[in-house]
Amino acid sequence: MPTRVYCCCSALRPRYKRLVDNIFPEDPKDGLVKADMEKLTFYAVSAPEKLDRIGSYLAERLSRDVVRHRSGYVLIAMEALDQLLMACHSQSIKPFVESFLRMVAKLLESGEPKLQVLGTNSFVKFANIEEDTPSYHRRYDFFVSRFSAMCHSCDSDPEIRTEIRIAGIRGIQGVVRKTVNDELRATIWEPQHMDKIVPSLLFNMQKIEEVDSRIGPPASPSTADKEENPAVLAENCFRELLGRATFGNMNNAVRPVFAHLDHHKLWDPNEFAVQCFKIIMYSIQAQYSHHVIQEILGHLDARKKDSPRVRAGIIQVLLEAVAIAAKGSIGPTVLEVFNTLLKHLRLSVDFEASDLQGSSACSTALSTSSKDSDEKIVQNAIIQTIGFFGSNLPDYQRSEIMMFIMGKVPVFGTTTHNLDISQLGDLGTRRIQIMLLRSLLMVTSGYKAKTMVTALPGSFLDPLLSPSLMEDYELRQLVLEVMHNLMDRHDNRAKLRGIRIIPDVADLKIKREKICRQDASFMKKNGQQLYRHIYLGCKEEDNVQKNYELLYTSLALITIELANEEVVIDLIRLVIALQDSVIINEDNLPMFQRCGIMALVAAYLNFVSQMIAVPAFCQHVSKVIEIRTMEAPYFLPEHIFRDKYTLPKSLEKHDKNLYFLTNKIAESLGGSGYSVERLSVPYVPQVKDEDRLSRRKSIVDTVSIQVDILPNSVPSDDVVSNTEEITFEALKKAIDTNGIEEQEKEKRRLVIEKFQKAPFEEIAAQCESKANLLHDRLAQILELTIRPPPSPSGTLTITSGHAQYQSVPVYEMKFPDLCVY
């Protein structure tokens, strides 16, 4: 036996070699000789300078036994190394560690699974030892590569494969624990290491998940199962790795995740991707959450040309990350998130529009329809992410986001938006309008402002109301819903859902507070603008039931949240004007829209009469509703807004008892102390440029001036027709409307430039000349009015709304200007 030879020469051998040889028995099955091992340990502790030689000699013996496949002696050598490593703590241990790591590497390089597992276990024990001083020259590149390769083991035996993979994961965990705590040794975070470690962990998490998905939902693993389950062990290691990541190396740990998901095509379906990023967001420190969100946004930009389902998968991952990050620190990425999402929303709409325009053949109709639906998945995912992110922001940030999104909404004829729609066309522009307003609707959900000035500042209200004049009923619905989110500060909207005649409003238990001074000031400044858009919105020809329901809710919310006596009178004037416009029907509305407006007027007057609790007013409203129930049910919402309804052929022969009368309302409200003088003045909305810019009909065409000249008083030298009608259409033909907006801008610019640069004397002289001209005109008018009338030369008939004022004397009339007030 070789040991006998060594014993003959024992006197000539160094003592450390004799002590090492003595720990190996003649039969490896007997295991380590404990008595001799104690002597070796005592010698190593007493003479730490000998540790280097002891380690080298043990490494030499182990290498020889590995080559000769003497597994028993290999086990004994590794056990001795482990005991020496645990017992010795001094500066001299560092050379010994180098020998130890060489032996571990030798075992890992062997093809026997048992030796690989043995080497891994020894390395894990070494990783748990805290050294007094770090060794900066030591590198673990080989161990990272080898353990990562073991994580991808493809052994034909499932048990051996699982055992090797577990050993590889535990080895990676040991490397992480050994290296990440040393600030000056950051080699483990280098991209070449992270590109091996992270995919190896994700590979094991992914494979076990696939097995579990085929078998069924896995049960909660016990403590013993966690040590034997590669997926659980890999997840724990992944969490530990991310938990140790710092500001400087966070991106290096996250980017390999994207590469793995891309390579294995795990964005569609994206269950595993969502699971990975949930682990990431919950494992990293909260202040680094915005780094992960930035990486997801960057990857979304990099994959913007991929299939819609891949992009939708990435966006859903972003939603999950945002949902977790919103509870902590999001950092400076708020606007970046919304800007990127809105950019991809525009790209999705662009792709959808181009696909629709390019699909002309029937053979491509099916594939185009499928891709179209996929793009809608992307758009819905973006809107959901925007809404969830926005709803978790503080109020001051949410206001900024609302303004940011509103600034992206394109309005025809204006350039106030900052979104490029040049390539979208009308269909794509409409689609992006709807998507942006839906996003805005999600952001405003749950927003509660103390004052309406905060919720609807002028810089936000004006662009918000512009789409309410579009000839698209869906856009108008979204605008009204956004306004409801901002107006409804006491959660009354659900109680008002559905337009109907409410028998007793008190049963709704409406919550309201006394209007504050800021809200009263808001209505004085913006009330007419709100009334105008409600009035015009009611008279759109493509309105459906939902439009009338939302308009009714708008009137009711204004009454609850913003109404004082003056506002109540204005709202009543508004709905009476709507009733009158239906009776006259100057807009030639279809019968359904006319009956729908009548139903809305009835429902609102029933609501407001009970809210202000004026008995005479309530009695008049109830009486009209009762008569309508018997004679004209199509004027009530319960009839006109059901599936099967009947419409009248005409409204000309209806009795006045079917209508709400201004004099009756004024009489009832005047008796209760209301100032009703303004009820006698018909409501006429103001005309603005946005009517033309928003591609809707202007209300100017509802006002006409008709001049009737009597034939017996016509001068002989004048030849005119008996009736000359001046309408909007005639004026439209006479005036070239091309470039009106540009001309007005240029005119304003010249005026400003003149007042800035012209001499003061010139400006004063011009103002004086204008004043003199105005004085001369007023004198002519007064002279014409006071002079006794000769035989009238004609009568002037002015038609405005449904009221006619006739028998106005006409003298030598000149019309230098035509002004409609």
PyMOL commands that set and color helices and strands:
alter all, ss='L'
color gray80, all
select helices_A, chain A and resi 2-8+10-12+15-22+28-30+34-46+48-67+71-87+93-109+113-127+141-151+158-179+187-189+191-215+223-228+230-243+250-263+271-283+286-302+308-325+331-358+362-391+395-406+425-444+452-455+458-469+473-487+493-496+505-508+517-538+545-562+565-584+591-612+615-631+633-635+637-640+656-658+662-670+677-680+689-693+699-702+711-713+728-734+740-757+760-786
alter helices_A, ss='H'
color red, helices_A
select strands_A, chain A and resi 703-708+723-726+795-800+803-809
alter strands_A, ss='S'
color yellow, strands_A
deselect
rebuild
show_as cartoon
